[in-house]
Amino acid sequence: MRDTSLIVDAGYAGSVVARELADADQRVLVIARRPHIAANAYDEYDDHGVLVHRYGPHIFHTNTDRGLIASHKAA
Ligand SMILES: Cc1cc2nc3c(=O)[nH]c(=O)nc-3n(C[C@H](O)[C@H](O)[C@H](O)COP(=O)(O)OP(=O)(O)OC[C@H]3O[C@@H](n4cnc5c(N)ncnc54)[C@H](O)[C@@H]3O)c2cc1C
C-alpha cells in the first residue's frame, strides 16, 4: 500500500511537488482553501472574455527551450 502525500494548496510550489510525486508513482492529495488552483498565479476569463489576473499578472520565466508542457495526467 502506497503512502499518500498531502499537499496544501496548488501554487507554483505545491503544483510542482504534486506533479513530481505523481510522476514518481506516489499518491497525492492536494487541498486548497481558495476555490481555485494556482494560488497567486491564478487568472480567469470574465463574462466578456477578458483575461483577469485576480492577484496580479504573472509571466512564466524559464531557461528551457522546451516551453511549457501541459499534462492532464491524474495525480
Ligand atoms: C502581483 C504579483 C506578481 C507576480 N508576478 C510574477 C511573475 O510574473 N513571474 C513569477 O515567476 N512570479 C511572480 N510573482 C511571484 C509568484 O506569485 C510567487 O513566487 C508564487 O506564487 C509563489 O508560489 P508558492 O506556491 O510558493 O506560493 P503561493 O502562490 O503564495 O501559494 C501558497 C498558497 O497556500 C495557501 N496557504 C498558505 N498558508 C496556508 C494554510 N495554513 N492553509 C491552507 N492554505 C494555505 C495560500 O492561500 C496560497 O493560496 C508575482 C507575485 C505577485 C504578488
Ligand as a Chemical Component Dictionary entry (heavy atoms), coordinates in Angstrom:
data_LIG
# 
_chem_comp.id                   LIG 
_chem_comp.type                 NON-POLYMER 
_chem_comp.pdbx_formal_charge   0 
_chem_comp.three_letter_code    LIG 
# 
loop_
_chem_comp_atom.comp_id 
_chem_comp_atom.atom_id 
_chem_comp_atom.alt_atom_id 
_chem_comp_atom.type_symbol 
_chem_comp_atom.charge 
_chem_comp_atom.model_Cartn_x 
_chem_comp_atom.model_Cartn_y 
_chem_comp_atom.model_Cartn_z 
_chem_comp_atom.pdbx_ordinal 
LIG C1  C1  C 0 1.454  40.864 -8.117  1  
LIG C2  C2  C 0 2.438  39.708 -8.265  2  
LIG C3  C3  C 0 3.021  39.467 -9.497  3  
LIG C4  C4  C 0 3.932  38.423 -9.645  4  
LIG N1  N1  N 0 4.468  38.186 -10.881 5  
LIG C5  C5  C 0 5.255  37.123 -11.066 6  
LIG C6  C6  C 0 5.740  36.790 -12.373 7  
LIG O1  O1  O 0 5.468  37.481 -13.351 8  
LIG N2  N2  N 0 6.517  35.695 -12.518 9  
LIG C7  C7  C 0 6.835  34.899 -11.445 10 
LIG O2  O2  O 0 7.534  33.906 -11.664 11 
LIG N3  N3  N 0 6.394  35.186 -10.194 12 
LIG C8  C8  C 0 5.626  36.272 -9.988  13 
LIG N4  N4  N 0 5.165  36.569 -8.719  14 
LIG C9  C9  C 0 5.573  35.717 -7.603  15 
LIG C10 C10 C 0 4.735  34.464 -7.566  16 
LIG O3  O3  O 0 3.348  34.791 -7.433  17 
LIG C11 C11 C 0 5.166  33.655 -6.367  18 
LIG O4  O4  O 0 6.555  33.440 -6.391  19 
LIG C12 C12 C 0 4.473  32.283 -6.388  20 
LIG O5  O5  O 0 3.060  32.438 -6.451  21 
LIG C13 C13 C 0 4.842  31.552 -5.125  22 
LIG O6  O6  O 0 4.245  30.296 -5.225  23 
LIG P1  P1  P 0 4.047  29.449 -3.955  24 
LIG O7  O7  O 0 3.434  28.153 -4.426  25 
LIG O8  O8  O 0 5.315  29.364 -3.186  26 
LIG O9  O9  O 0 3.073  30.281 -3.031  27 
LIG P2  P2  P 0 1.640  30.907 -3.336  28 
LIG O10 O10 O 0 1.371  31.120 -4.789  29 
LIG O11 O11 O 0 1.565  32.098 -2.419  30 
LIG O12 O12 O 0 0.653  29.786 -2.846  31 
LIG C14 C14 C 0 0.533  29.431 -1.479  32 
LIG C15 C15 C 0 -0.918 29.076 -1.226  33 
LIG O13 O13 O 0 -1.004 28.441 0.034   34 
LIG C16 C16 C 0 -2.117 28.970 0.715   35 
LIG N5  N5  N 0 -1.848 28.821 2.138   36 
LIG C17 C17 C 0 -0.886 29.418 2.865   37 
LIG N6  N6  N 0 -0.938 29.009 4.133   38 
LIG C18 C18 C 0 -1.949 28.128 4.208   39 
LIG C19 C19 C 0 -2.511 27.353 5.258   40 
LIG N7  N7  N 0 -2.006 27.394 6.500   41 
LIG N8  N8  N 0 -3.556 26.537 4.963   42 
LIG C20 C20 C 0 -4.057 26.465 3.707   43 
LIG N9  N9  N 0 -3.574 27.169 2.662   44 
LIG C21 C21 C 0 -2.536 27.987 2.927   45 
LIG C22 C22 C 0 -2.220 30.417 0.284   46 
LIG O14 O14 O 0 -3.548 30.885 0.462   47 
LIG C23 C23 C 0 -1.866 30.287 -1.206  48 
LIG O15 O15 O 0 -3.024 30.013 -1.984  49 
LIG C24 C24 C 0 4.269  37.618 -8.542  50 
LIG C25 C25 C 0 3.662  37.872 -7.292  51 
LIG C26 C26 C 0 2.765  38.881 -7.154  52 
LIG C27 C27 C 0 2.094  39.125 -5.807  53 
# 
loop_
_chem_comp_bond.comp_id 
_chem_comp_bond.atom_id_1 
_chem_comp_bond.atom_id_2 
_chem_comp_bond.value_order 
_chem_comp_bond.pdbx_ordinal 
LIG C1  C2  SING 1  
LIG C2  C3  SING 2  
LIG C2  C26 DOUB 3  
LIG C3  C4  DOUB 4  
LIG C4  N1  SING 5  
LIG C4  C24 SING 6  
LIG N1  C5  DOUB 7  
LIG C5  C6  SING 8  
LIG C5  C8  SING 9  
LIG C6  O1  DOUB 10 
LIG C6  N2  SING 11 
LIG N2  C7  SING 12 
LIG C7  O2  DOUB 13 
LIG C7  N3  SING 14 
LIG N3  C8  DOUB 15 
LIG C8  N4  SING 16 
LIG N4  C9  SING 17 
LIG N4  C24 SING 18 
LIG C9  C10 SING 19 
LIG C10 O3  SING 20 
LIG C10 C11 SING 21 
LIG C11 O4  SING 22 
LIG C11 C12 SING 23 
LIG C12 O5  SING 24 
LIG C12 C13 SING 25 
LIG C13 O6  SING 26 
LIG O6  P1  SING 27 
LIG P1  O7  DOUB 28 
LIG P1  O8  SING 29 
LIG P1  O9  SING 30 
LIG O9  P2  SING 31 
LIG P2  O10 DOUB 32 
LIG P2  O11 SING 33 
LIG P2  O12 SING 34 
LIG O12 C14 SING 35 
LIG C14 C15 SING 36 
LIG C15 O13 SING 37 
LIG C15 C23 SING 38 
LIG O13 C16 SING 39 
LIG C16 N5  SING 40 
LIG C16 C22 SING 41 
LIG N5  C17 SING 42 
LIG N5  C21 SING 43 
LIG C17 N6  DOUB 44 
LIG N6  C18 SING 45 
LIG C18 C19 SING 46 
LIG C18 C21 DOUB 47 
LIG C19 N7  SING 48 
LIG C19 N8  DOUB 49 
LIG N8  C20 SING 50 
LIG C20 N9  DOUB 51 
LIG N9  C21 SING 52 
LIG C22 O14 SING 53 
LIG C22 C23 SING 54 
LIG C23 O15 SING 55 
LIG C24 C25 DOUB 56 
LIG C25 C26 SING 57 
LIG C26 C27 SING 58 
# 
